[in-house]
Amino acid sequence: MGNLYFARHGQTVWNVENKICGATDIELTEKGHEQARELGIYIKEQRLEIDEILYSPLVRAAETARHISEITGIPARVEERLREQNFGKYESTPRDGEEFKAAKADFINHFDGGETMLHLCYRIYSLLDELKSRQKSYLLVAHNGIARAVQSFFYDMSNEEFASFGIDNCQILRYEL
């Protein structure tokens, strides 16, 4: 049985501006690059046993994974299912907007052109089921919305807990596969 580690990408400009990034491909800030390098150093110093890094194809996660891989020597590859949820009309709007908060509580809301929470969880759960069947440990480098789905795979959560769950940039969580 292996471990699953999850890390959110480093800081982006839209994180600083409190905007919803979603599926929009936003670059890391210089601080985001530094956070990623620091996470790589932490993983190396803690001697976390990770066989492979899987990362979202969005540049903020890909760059974070690249820094970690370069520092640790852990092989990394893109995993399309780790792409952040598409929040449709809410992309680039304030993260704490009241309309978005209300919409996010409805798990079958497409956000006018986006992806429902249920569809997001389906693709993340299918990936996690695959990883559980292997005898390896992984680091997933992705996004806050993906962190929410991963957390709900391992722990029961109320709808409110699910909708409000989040982690900091380059924070790392550990789960047992």
VEXDREN-2710 file (C-alpha; in Angstrom, 1 decimal):
% VEXDREN-2710
k/r/px/py/pz
1/MET/0.0/0.0/0.0
2/GLY/1.4/3.4/-1.0
3/ASN/0.9/7.0/0.0
4/LEU/-0.7/9.7/-1.9
5/TYR/0.6/13.2/-1.5
6/PHE/-1.3/16.2/-2.9
7/ALA/0.2/19.7/-3.4
8/ARG/-1.5/22.8/-4.7
9/HIS/0.5/24.8/-7.3
10/GLY/2.4/27.9/-6.4
11/GLN/1.0/31.4/-6.3
12/THR/-0.4/33.0/-9.4
13/VAL/-1.3/36.7/-10.2
14/TRP/-5.0/35.8/-10.0
15/ASN/-4.4/34.3/-6.5
16/VAL/-2.9/37.6/-5.4
17/GLU/-5.9/39.4/-7.0
18/ASN/-8.4/37.0/-5.4
19/LYS/-9.7/35.9/-8.7
20/ILE/-11.0/32.4/-9.7
21/CYS/-8.5/30.8/-12.0
22/GLY/-10.4/27.6/-12.7
23/ALA/-9.5/26.2/-16.2
24/THR/-7.9/29.5/-17.3
25/ASP/-4.2/29.0/-17.8
26/ILE/-2.5/31.5/-15.5
27/GLU/1.2/31.6/-14.9
28/LEU/3.0/31.5/-11.5
29/THR/4.3/34.7/-9.9
30/GLU/8.0/34.8/-9.0
31/LYS/6.8/34.0/-5.4
32/GLY/5.0/31.0/-6.9
33/HIS/8.2/29.7/-8.5
34/GLU/10.0/30.1/-5.2
35/GLN/7.2/28.3/-3.3
36/ALA/7.6/25.4/-5.7
37/ARG/11.3/25.2/-5.2
38/GLU/10.9/25.3/-1.4
39/LEU/8.4/22.5/-1.6
40/GLY/10.9/20.5/-3.7
41/ILE/13.5/21.1/-1.0
42/TYR/11.1/20.1/1.7
43/ILE/10.2/16.8/0.0
44/LYS/13.8/16.0/-0.5
45/GLU/14.9/16.9/3.1
46/GLN/11.9/15.0/4.5
47/ARG/12.8/12.0/2.3
48/LEU/9.2/11.5/1.3
49/GLU/9.0/8.3/-0.6
50/ILE/7.3/9.3/-3.8
51/ASP/7.7/7.1/-7.0
52/GLU/6.1/9.5/-9.4
53/ILE/4.7/13.0/-9.7
54/LEU/1.4/13.4/-11.7
55/TYR/0.4/17.0/-12.5
56/SER/-2.3/19.0/-14.1
57/PRO/-1.6/20.2/-17.7
58/LEU/-2.3/23.9/-16.7
59/VAL/1.0/25.8/-16.6
60/ARG/0.8/26.8/-12.9
61/ALA/0.7/23.2/-11.9
62/ALA/3.1/22.0/-14.6
63/GLU/5.8/24.6/-13.5
64/THR/5.3/23.7/-9.9
65/ALA/5.8/20.0/-10.7
66/ARG/8.8/20.8/-12.9
67/HIS/10.6/22.6/-10.0
68/ILE/9.8/19.7/-7.6
69/SER/11.0/17.1/-10.1
70/GLU/14.3/19.0/-10.8
71/ILE/15.1/19.3/-7.1
72/THR/14.1/15.8/-6.0
73/GLY/14.8/13.7/-9.1
74/ILE/11.3/12.2/-9.0
75/PRO/10.0/11.6/-12.5
76/ALA/6.9/13.6/-13.5
77/ARG/4.2/13.3/-16.1
78/VAL/1.1/15.2/-17.0
79/GLU/-2.3/13.7/-16.0
80/GLU/-5.2/15.4/-17.8
81/ARG/-7.7/14.4/-15.2
82/LEU/-6.0/16.7/-12.7
83/ARG/-7.0/19.8/-14.8
84/GLU/-8.8/22.3/-12.6
85/GLN/-12.6/22.5/-12.7
86/ASN/-14.0/24.9/-15.3
87/PHE/-16.0/27.5/-13.4
88/GLY/-17.6/28.9/-16.6
89/LYS/-18.9/32.4/-16.2
90/TYR/-17.1/32.8/-12.8
91/GLU/-13.6/32.4/-14.2
92/SER/-11.7/35.7/-13.3
93/THR/-14.4/36.9/-10.9
94/PRO/-13.7/37.4/-7.2
95/ARG/-13.2/34.1/-5.3
96/ASP/-15.4/35.3/-2.4
97/GLY/-18.2/36.6/-4.5
98/GLU/-21.6/35.8/-3.0
99/GLU/-23.1/34.7/-6.3
100/PHE/-20.2/32.2/-6.8
101/LYS/-20.5/30.9/-3.2
102/ALA/-24.2/30.2/-3.8
103/ALA/-23.6/28.5/-7.2
104/LYS/-20.7/26.4/-5.8
105/ALA/-23.1/24.8/-3.2
106/ASP/-25.1/23.3/-6.1
107/PHE/-23.1/20.3/-7.2
108/ILE/-24.8/19.9/-10.5
109/ASN/-24.4/23.5/-11.6
110/HIS/-22.5/23.9/-14.9
111/PHE/-21.7/27.6/-14.2
112/ASP/-23.0/28.6/-17.7
113/GLY/-20.4/26.7/-19.7
114/GLY/-18.3/25.1/-17.0
115/GLU/-18.1/21.7/-15.3
116/THR/-20.2/20.4/-12.4
117/MET/-18.8/19.4/-9.1
118/LEU/-20.2/15.9/-9.7
119/HIS/-18.3/15.6/-13.1
120/LEU/-15.1/16.9/-11.4
121/CYS/-15.4/14.3/-8.7
122/TYR/-16.1/11.5/-11.2
123/ARG/-12.9/12.1/-13.1
124/ILE/-10.8/12.5/-9.9
125/TYR/-12.3/9.5/-8.2
126/SER/-11.6/7.4/-11.3
127/LEU/-7.9/8.5/-11.2
128/LEU/-7.6/7.7/-7.5
129/ASP/-9.2/4.3/-7.9
130/GLU/-6.5/3.6/-10.6
131/LEU/-3.7/4.7/-8.3
132/LYS/-5.0/2.6/-5.4
133/SER/-4.7/-0.5/-7.5
134/ARG/-0.9/0.1/-7.9
135/GLN/1.8/-0.5/-5.4
136/LYS/3.3/3.0/-5.7
137/SER/3.4/6.3/-3.9
138/TYR/2.4/9.5/-5.9
139/LEU/2.5/13.2/-5.6
140/LEU/-0.4/14.9/-7.3
141/VAL/0.3/18.6/-8.2
142/ALA/-2.9/20.4/-9.1
143/HIS/-5.4/22.9/-7.9
144/ASN/-7.7/23.9/-5.0
145/GLY/-10.8/22.4/-6.6
146/ILE/-9.0/19.2/-7.2
147/ALA/-7.8/19.2/-3.5
148/ARG/-11.5/19.4/-2.5
149/ALA/-12.3/16.3/-4.6
150/VAL/-9.3/14.4/-3.3
151/GLN/-10.2/15.2/0.3
152/SER/-13.8/14.0/-0.3
153/PHE/-12.5/10.7/-1.7
154/PHE/-10.8/9.9/1.6
155/TYR/-13.0/11.6/4.1
156/ASP/-16.8/12.1/4.6
157/MET/-17.7/15.8/4.2
158/SER/-20.9/17.8/4.4
159/ASN/-21.8/19.8/1.4
160/GLU/-20.7/22.9/3.2
161/GLU/-17.4/21.4/4.2
162/PHE/-16.8/20.3/0.6
163/ALA/-17.7/23.7/-0.9
164/SER/-15.5/25.6/1.6
165/PHE/-12.5/23.2/1.7
166/GLY/-9.2/24.7/0.4
167/ILE/-5.5/24.6/0.9
168/ASP/-2.7/27.1/0.5
169/ASN/-0.3/27.5/-2.4
170/CYS/2.3/24.7/-2.3
171/GLN/0.7/23.1/0.8
172/ILE/1.2/19.4/0.9
173/LEU/-1.3/16.8/2.2
174/ARG/-0.8/13.1/2.8
175/TYR/-3.3/10.2/2.3
176/GLU/-2.9/6.5/2.6
177/LEU/-3.9/4.6/-0.6
END
